[in-house]
C-alpha cells in the first residue's frame, strides 16, 4: 500500500493521500490478512518506511481504522483507552555485534486478542 503522508504538528495527526502533496512523504507498507472474526481482522504489517502514525493513518485512509483509534476514525474507544495495535515481532541487525536480533512480545491480555490466539 502506497500513500503520501503529510503531518500536522498542531493536531498531532497525519493525513494520507494517493497523490503527492506539498510537505508529504512517501509511505509504503505491506500487509497480509491473517484471520477474521465476525467484526474484526487480524493483519500482519511490514513497514517499508517509518512515517508519523503511518499504520494508523494508512489503514484509516482505506476505510479500516484500528479498533479504539478515535484520532483516526474508529467510532468508540477501547475500555482501557488504548488502540488495538500491537508490535508482535521486530527483527534488526545489532549495531555493534553485526548479528540479527529477533524480539517477540506476548499478545495483550484482552478478549479481542484471544479470539485470534489460535
Wavefront OBJ file of the C-alpha trace (Angstrom):
o trace
v 0.000 0.000 0.000
v 1.463 3.361 -1.027
v 0.330 6.787 0.146
v 1.850 10.193 0.653
v 1.622 11.303 4.268
v 1.607 14.878 5.494
v 1.940 15.599 9.191
v 0.004 18.298 11.024
v 2.071 19.213 14.088
v -0.743 21.293 15.623
v -3.242 18.419 15.715
v -0.517 15.750 16.078
v -2.174 13.856 13.251
v -1.058 12.663 9.839
v -3.066 12.662 6.615
v -2.654 10.156 3.778
v -3.402 10.772 0.120
v -2.845 8.839 -3.073
v -1.174 11.819 -4.745
v 1.946 13.588 -3.573
v 1.160 16.890 -1.855
v 3.331 19.729 -0.540
v 5.351 18.614 2.509
v 4.189 14.996 2.168
v 6.455 11.957 2.306
v 6.047 8.652 0.537
v 4.786 5.937 2.888
v 4.901 2.258 1.980
v 3.558 -0.656 3.972
v 2.823 -4.240 3.082
v 0.116 -6.211 4.823
v -1.121 -9.770 4.981
v -4.555 -10.821 6.163
v -4.099 -13.467 8.876
v -7.572 -14.136 10.259
v -11.059 -12.625 10.640
v -13.712 -12.742 13.328
v -17.302 -11.652 12.761
v -16.297 -7.964 13.235
v -12.507 -7.649 13.110
v -9.496 -8.591 11.012
v -6.007 -9.525 12.112
v -3.332 -8.148 9.792
v 0.398 -8.607 9.693
v 2.030 -5.300 8.767
v 5.510 -4.896 7.333
v 6.659 -1.281 7.183
v 8.963 -0.283 4.370
v 9.030 3.325 5.552
v 8.518 4.743 9.023
v 6.274 7.787 8.972
v 4.388 9.501 11.811
v 1.339 7.343 12.672
v 1.867 5.518 9.377
v -0.053 2.309 10.115
v -2.921 4.155 11.772
v -3.111 6.756 9.020
v -2.882 4.409 6.041
v -5.396 1.889 7.360
v -7.851 4.702 8.121
v -7.322 6.136 4.621
v -8.591 2.894 3.061
v -11.598 2.760 5.395
v -10.218 0.390 8.038
v -9.335 2.337 11.181
v -7.787 0.400 14.048
v -10.171 -0.643 16.825
v -10.232 2.024 19.539
v -8.372 4.646 17.475
v -10.586 7.710 17.872
v -7.960 10.011 16.337
v -8.132 8.131 13.027
v -11.822 7.433 12.748
v -12.847 4.486 14.905
v -16.285 5.119 16.422
v -15.542 4.346 20.079
v -12.600 3.870 22.384
v -11.390 0.622 23.915
v -12.197 0.183 27.631
v -8.552 0.804 28.569
v -8.261 3.872 26.303
v -5.652 2.238 24.047
v -5.871 1.102 20.452
v -5.683 -2.468 19.154
v -2.266 -2.142 17.535
v 0.420 -4.493 18.793
v 4.094 -4.771 17.845
v 4.307 -8.555 17.997
v 7.733 -9.078 16.477
v 10.686 -6.974 15.412
v 13.941 -8.031 13.833
v 17.013 -5.895 13.247
v 20.779 -6.062 12.971
v 22.654 -5.319 16.206
v 24.576 -2.074 15.569
v 27.866 -3.302 17.050
v 27.881 -7.118 17.075
v 26.558 -7.463 13.497
v 24.120 -10.210 14.482
v 20.367 -10.460 13.971
v 18.192 -9.608 16.973
v 14.673 -11.045 16.945
v 12.218 -9.972 19.657
v 8.736 -11.460 20.097
v 6.240 -9.917 22.514
v 3.318 -11.791 24.093
v -0.183 -10.876 22.992
v -2.018 -8.369 25.193
v -4.329 -9.823 27.856
v -7.516 -8.752 26.118
v -10.507 -10.721 24.835
v -10.057 -9.431 21.279
v -6.538 -10.854 21.034
v -7.719 -14.168 22.496
v -10.057 -14.592 19.502
v -7.005 -14.594 17.207
v -4.616 -16.500 19.507
v -5.063 -19.948 17.960
l 1 2 3 4 5 6 7 8 9 10 11 12 13 14 15 16 17 18 19 20 21 22 23 24 25 26 27 28 29 30 31 32 33 34 35 36 37 38 39 40 41 42 43 44 45 46 47 48 49 50 51 52 53 54 55 56 57 58 59 60 61 62 63 64 65 66 67 68 69 70 71 72 73 74 75 76 77 78 79 80 81 82 83 84 85 86 87 88 89 90 91 92 93 94 95 96 97 98 99 100 101 102 103 104 105 106 107 108 109 110 111 112 113 114 115 116 117 118
